[in-house]
Amino acid sequence: MQSQGHAVTVLHGKFDAEARDKVIDDFREGRSKVLITTNVIARGIDILQVNLVINFDMPLDANMRPDPETYLHRIGRTGRFGRTGVSINFVHDEPSYREMKAIETFFGREITRIPTDNYMDIEKYLKKAVK
């Protein structure tokens, strides 16, 4: 992403407090437009500009069961303060599909499938959703 001109930063649990604060400040102030992170940031961050969250994997609890609470906190980073946001789940096999369906059932809310065979259609859908 950086080679294509995107300002990207990374954050994970092994960062010390000072490094973590710098990454969050850079993201909050727009010096970084993409933040790739683990669950370390799933809670406690309110940044107005976040309009897209991508779940590389579905969150699981310590017993390797779908974790709806962590999912909610992850996707709750987008659409804050009355704004519109989009969350995307990468579902790539039967186990990840079952995990997503369990979270969908827990909340009683359908998670919309977006066909991935045409990049332009995906882009149109996302632009429409974040308006």
Secondary structure, DSSP 8 states (H G I E B T S, - for coil): -GGGT--EEEE-TTS-HHHHHHHHHHHHTTS-SEEEE-GGGSSS---TT--EEEESS--B-TTSSB-HHHHHHHHTTSSGGG---EEEE---SHHHHHHHHHHHHHHT--------S-HHHHHHHHHHHH-
